Amino acid sequence: MIDDEEAVRRATSSLLRSLGFSVRAFVSAEDFLGSECVSTCACIVSDVQMDGMSGIDLFTMLRERQSTTPFVFITASSGKAVRAQVGPEVCVLQKPFQAEALATCVENAIASK
């Protein structure tokens, strides 16, 4: 879970844990890239707009490195605009989102890996 807003990061991480997922939380894409999770995580849940590297930039960088780790994006902006950048196979949730929607996106992303 990557989000530069502490309240969102904590709430989303807590929600994912309550749904049975193991979660590591990061304040930035750069912090995530410096961790072992880059090669071990089953799914990346990331905000789109963050200070420094954006979620879209992280997605693009990892795809250029041949990473197939699935992404789920959460965004306050238009989900359509994000989908146009990352493709229709990536789940994009617009804030605020329902717990069930996040659970479905993460479960589907992990199953597609």
Helices and strands as residue ranges (DSSP letters): H 6-18, H 29-33, H 37-40, E 44-47, H 55-64, E 71-75, H 79-86, E 91-94, H 99-112
